[in-house]
Amino acid sequence: KASATTLETVVGAEAVFLCAGFCLIGQNRLFFHIERINVFSERIDNMRLRGKKGIAEALESQPRLVILQPEQMKGKWHEFFGNDRPLHVELGMGKGKFISEMSARNPDINFIGIDMYDELIRRAIGKARLAHGLPESDEPIRIPNLALVRFNIAYLEQIFAEGEVERFYLNFSDPWQKKRHAKRRLTHPVFLDKYVHILNSRGEIHFKT
C-alpha cells in the first residue's frame, strides 16, 4: 500500500530512472504498473502542433468519432457507445496509435483517447482509420468502441462521473522535470485524487515512462 505522495516520490521528476513493481492505494481501488521501457516518447514542439489550414473543419466533420464538447458526456458515455462495456481512457494520447490499435484488438471494450491539441486529434483520426482497416477519406466515420476527445486533462473531473472509468493509460507522459512544474505531472497527487474518484471498484492505471 502506498499513499499518493509516496507514489509521486517513486515516479517523480527523475522518472527516466525507472523502477518496476506495483502500488496499491486505498482499498485496492488504484493499481499502478510501472514498467521498464527503454525508449523515450517523441517530443512534439509547438510549431508542429499548429497543424494545417482547415483543421477545425476536419474535426467538426467527424462527430461520431471526435468529441469537441466532452463536458456534455459526463456520466453518459455509455449512451454515446450504446452499451455498458468497460471504459478505458488514455490520457495524453499523442498521435493516437496506441488507443486506436487497442480498440481494434479489443472490440468488447470502449476506448477514449484524450489530447488538447487539434493537430494531434487530426492525426489520431488517421491512425484510427489505419488500425481498423478503413480507407483514407474525408468522409465521416464511426468506430463503435472508440472516441477521440479534445480536452485539457487538468479538468478531467468535468467529463467523467464518479466510477465511470475502469482503466486509465498514461503512456510516456511529459515528466515536467523542473520542481516548479511538479503539479503538471500526471502522477502528481492532485491528479491521483481525480483518478481515484473517477475509477470504479476494479479501477487500474497502466503507467509507462
Buried (B, 14 or more C-beta within 10 A) or exposed (E): EBEBEEBBEBBBBEBEEBEEEEBEBEEEBBBBEBEEEEEEBEEBEEEEEEBEEEBEEBBEBBEEBBBBEBEEBEEEBBEBBEEEBBBBBBBBBBBBBBBBBBBBEBEEBBBBBBBBBBBBBBBBBBBBBBBBEBEEEEEEBEBEBBBBBBBEBBEBBEBBBEBBBBBBBBBBBEBBEEEEEBEBBBBBBBBBEBBBBBBBEEBBBBBBB
